[in-house]
Amino acid sequence: MAMNRGLPATFSADLEHPLRWGVIGTGSIAHTVMSDLLLVPDAEMVAVCSRSADRGAAFAGGLDLPRGARRPTVAVFERLADMLPEIDVLYVATPHGVHHEAVIPALESGTAVLAEKALTVHYRQAQTMVDAARSNGAFLMEAIWTRFNPLHVRLRELVAQGVLGEIRSVSDDFSFRFPYDPGHRLYDPALGGGGLLDLGPYPVSFIQSLLGDPDSVDVAGSLAANRVDDSATLMFRYADGITGVGTCSMRAEGPNTACVVGTLGRVEIEANALRPTRMTLYRDDLEPEELTTSIEGSGYVPQLREVQSRVRAGDIESPVMPHRDSLSIMRILTGALSALGVHHP
Ligand SMILES: NC(=O)c1ccc[n+]([C@@H]2O[C@H](COP(=O)([O-])OP(=O)(O)OC[C@H]3O[C@@H](n4cnc5c(N)ncnc54)[C@H](OP(=O)(O)O)[C@@H]3O)[C@@H](O)[C@H]2O)c1
């Protein structure tokens, strides 16, 4: 893992104040994740950046802050640069088609960045972000929060310990019906709309985290009326017939399940594979074993804690969601989009 060598003054292991967070974007995920931030010790929500001062103020005013806590200050998008010196970490919660507009200036100022998935809309842009993190010694992580869910962590441990034997196949689905609406960001090509960039990062990350980078990926999918992708199935191919199958769709409600099959056993996540509270371990000749967990806040707390500890340690990436995995995910998504005839700039 790369370490931060040229630490800006605000980034040091002996930082004495709580880490100061700012958010850009005041939409649905910004509200959910910043509400979870209030559950993280040693973190403070200090600034909001919006394209509109009114929306920024409404967002800041709507947070359920602890009694006596200072309300976050509000900056309009054009004044993002003024906000950056006031914060240690920027959470980028704008549509992925415009993530780079905030991520690049933040990294160039040495500010740590937690950027929503998809990191961006094209592999090349993702590489530019990673280069900016490395050359400025600033922390960057894509917000694949699923990797920090305690059952996902436990599943990776079971695989690493060989409990399932050799992994032969991994499958994961994230699909929900979102009727065609060309006015919504999910269908807006200018904002990076489409199922692969919005839903696809989760199954792709899940398979990649367990099987590594595939030798090749086949894709089948469909396009909406405005030629934004609205469903896709990706088959990851590995040596010796090992496969991963990831599905994502905005056209139909899917099972939202995951399954990891090895030569000695399998794990099934029977529901809500993004945020599971239960999974079952099946092993030859043994009773099925149920593994459970509880969810902190809305499920984003463990990812936020990871950012806190990495930034405090002066790291520029997380070993759980490292730059190379974000690049791998973006390479797969870019290739799948291209195969479906969808091209983001
Ligand atoms: N981790 C998760 O579970 C999760 C869940 C949903 C979405 N996401 C990701 O989070 C990001 C935002 O998704 P969301 O569902 O929160 O979207 P959203 O509700 O549409 O909110 C996005 C916000 O970004 C700001 N924005 C800046 N430039 C914009 C532009 N050109 N057009 C539209 N909005 C712009 C807007 O805030 P202002 O008007 O205040 O500028 C808007 O409210 C996406 O990358 C998405 O993939 C993650």
Ligand as a Chemical Component Dictionary entry (heavy atoms), coordinates in Angstrom:
data_LIG
# 
_chem_comp.id                   LIG 
_chem_comp.type                 NON-POLYMER 
_chem_comp.pdbx_formal_charge   0 
_chem_comp.three_letter_code    LIG 
# 
loop_
_chem_comp_atom.comp_id 
_chem_comp_atom.atom_id 
_chem_comp_atom.alt_atom_id 
_chem_comp_atom.type_symbol 
_chem_comp_atom.charge 
_chem_comp_atom.model_Cartn_x 
_chem_comp_atom.model_Cartn_y 
_chem_comp_atom.model_Cartn_z 
_chem_comp_atom.pdbx_ordinal 
LIG N1  N1  N 0  -23.281 4.324  -1.617  1  
LIG C1  C1  C 0  -24.553 4.178  -1.924  2  
LIG O1  O1  O 0  -25.288 3.393  -1.319  3  
LIG C2  C2  C 0  -25.125 5.030  -3.005  4  
LIG C3  C3  C 0  -26.514 5.121  -3.145  5  
LIG C4  C4  C 0  -27.019 5.986  -4.107  6  
LIG C5  C5  C 0  -26.153 6.699  -4.914  7  
LIG N2  N2  N 1  -24.806 6.564  -4.774  8  
LIG C6  C6  C 0  -23.871 7.344  -5.606  9  
LIG O2  O2  O 0  -23.862 8.674  -5.086  10 
LIG C7  C7  C 0  -23.824 9.629  -6.140  11 
LIG C8  C8  C 0  -25.031 10.551 -6.003  12 
LIG O3  O3  O 0  -26.216 9.780  -6.067  13 
LIG P1  P1  P 0  -27.609 10.301 -5.441  14 
LIG O4  O4  O 0  -28.570 9.189  -5.613  15 
LIG O5  O5  O -1 -27.406 10.889 -4.108  16 
LIG O6  O6  O 0  -27.970 11.440 -6.498  17 
LIG P2  P2  P 0  -28.916 12.696 -6.288  18 
LIG O7  O7  O 0  -29.947 12.407 -5.257  19 
LIG O8  O8  O 0  -29.330 13.124 -7.640  20 
LIG O9  O9  O 0  -27.931 13.789 -5.662  21 
LIG C9  C9  C 0  -26.797 14.258 -6.338  22 
LIG C10 C10 C 0  -26.489 15.656 -5.860  23 
LIG O10 O10 O 0  -25.327 16.104 -6.559  24 
LIG C11 C11 C 0  -25.376 17.510 -6.753  25 
LIG N3  N3  N 0  -24.977 17.824 -8.136  26 
LIG C12 C12 C 0  -23.833 18.432 -8.506  27 
LIG N4  N4  N 0  -23.757 18.558 -9.827  28 
LIG C13 C13 C 0  -24.881 18.044 -10.321 29 
LIG C14 C14 C 0  -25.386 17.929 -11.634 30 
LIG N5  N5  N 0  -24.700 18.372 -12.711 31 
LIG N6  N6  N 0  -26.588 17.369 -11.783 32 
LIG C15 C15 C 0  -27.293 16.908 -10.724 33 
LIG N7  N7  N 0  -26.850 17.001 -9.436  34 
LIG C16 C16 C 0  -25.653 17.567 -9.246  35 
LIG C17 C17 C 0  -26.805 17.936 -6.404  36 
LIG O11 O11 O 0  -26.706 18.670 -5.187  37 
LIG P3  P3  P 0  -26.763 20.276 -5.249  38 
LIG O12 O12 O 0  -27.986 20.584 -6.043  39 
LIG O13 O13 O 0  -26.834 20.645 -3.841  40 
LIG O14 O14 O 0  -25.500 20.719 -5.944  41 
LIG C18 C18 C 0  -27.574 16.670 -6.207  42 
LIG O15 O15 O 0  -28.517 16.769 -5.174  43 
LIG C19 C19 C 0  -23.767 8.819  -7.442  44 
LIG O16 O16 O 0  -22.427 8.711  -7.858  45 
LIG C20 C20 C 0  -24.313 7.452  -7.050  46 
LIG O17 O17 O 0  -23.786 6.378  -7.811  47 
LIG C21 C21 C 0  -24.291 5.753  -3.825  48 
# 
loop_
_chem_comp_bond.comp_id 
_chem_comp_bond.atom_id_1 
_chem_comp_bond.atom_id_2 
_chem_comp_bond.value_order 
_chem_comp_bond.pdbx_ordinal 
LIG N1  C1  SING 1  
LIG C1  O1  DOUB 2  
LIG C1  C2  SING 3  
LIG C2  C3  SING 4  
LIG C2  C21 DOUB 5  
LIG C3  C4  DOUB 6  
LIG C4  C5  SING 7  
LIG C5  N2  DOUB 8  
LIG N2  C6  SING 9  
LIG N2  C21 SING 10 
LIG C6  O2  SING 11 
LIG C6  C20 SING 12 
LIG O2  C7  SING 13 
LIG C7  C8  SING 14 
LIG C7  C19 SING 15 
LIG C8  O3  SING 16 
LIG O3  P1  SING 17 
LIG P1  O4  DOUB 18 
LIG P1  O5  SING 19 
LIG P1  O6  SING 20 
LIG O6  P2  SING 21 
LIG P2  O7  DOUB 22 
LIG P2  O8  SING 23 
LIG P2  O9  SING 24 
LIG O9  C9  SING 25 
LIG C9  C10 SING 26 
LIG C10 O10 SING 27 
LIG C10 C18 SING 28 
LIG O10 C11 SING 29 
LIG C11 N3  SING 30 
LIG C11 C17 SING 31 
LIG N3  C12 SING 32 
LIG N3  C16 SING 33 
LIG C12 N4  DOUB 34 
LIG N4  C13 SING 35 
LIG C13 C14 SING 36 
LIG C13 C16 DOUB 37 
LIG C14 N5  SING 38 
LIG C14 N6  DOUB 39 
LIG N6  C15 SING 40 
LIG C15 N7  DOUB 41 
LIG N7  C16 SING 42 
LIG C17 O11 SING 43 
LIG C17 C18 SING 44 
LIG O11 P3  SING 45 
LIG P3  O12 DOUB 46 
LIG P3  O13 SING 47 
LIG P3  O14 SING 48 
LIG C18 O15 SING 49 
LIG C19 O16 SING 50 
LIG C19 C20 SING 51 
LIG C20 O17 SING 52 
# 
